[in-house]
């Protein structure tokens, strides 16, 4: 099955097995991202439809630049 949506996890983790086991069966592709600045966040999540994050700078500029973004899930 080809993924329809890209979910980028911005929280540093070595293994995304839990996220993948839940989301891939619904057609989501899950990738690890990185970045603690607005510019890094935009560059590393440019193709993301969804972001999982925590303390990253989710500013207006980030939201405006990430054209495919539909949701940001903050863990905390």
N, C-alpha and C positions, 0 to 999 in steps of 0.2 A: 504494500500500500504506500503510495506517495504522500508525503506530508503536505497538509494544506496550510498549516500554521507553524511558525517558529517561536518557541519559548526560549528566552535567554535568561539563565540564572546568573545574576550579578553578584551573588554572595559567594566568596571563595570557598570552594569545596573540591575535594579530590575525586569524589564519586557522585554521580547523579542517578544512581540506580533506582532510588525510590521515585524520583520525579519521572524518570523514563518509564518505569513499570506502570505508573498511573496514567501518564499522558500519551504515550506512544500507541496504546491500544485504541485511542480515539483519533489517531492520525496526526498528532502533534510531533514535531521534531524538537528535541531538547538539546541545547548547547550551553556550555559554560562560557560566560563572558567575564569581563573585568573592567575596572575603571573607577577611579574615585574623583575624577574631575568631570566637568560638563563636557569638555571636548573628547575625553576618553570614552565616556558613556555613549555619546553620539556615534563615535567611530565604531565601537564594538557592538552596538545594538542596532545599527542602521537597517537591517532586514527583519528585525523582531516585530512580531505581532503582539507579544506579551513579554513582560519583564517580571522576574522575581527579584526583589531587592530588599535592602535594609537601610543603610546609611548613605547611599549614593545621592548626589545632588539632582533630584528630579525637578528641575526648574522649568519655567515656561519655554525657554530656548530648547531644552531637551525634547519636550513634548511637540513643539512646532517642527523640529528637525526630523523626528522619527515618524515619517509619513504613514507607515503601516501599523504603528502602535495602536492597540485597542484597549489594553488594560495593563496596569501596574499593580502587582500584588506585593505589599510590603510585609515583611516578617518582623515581628518585634513585640 
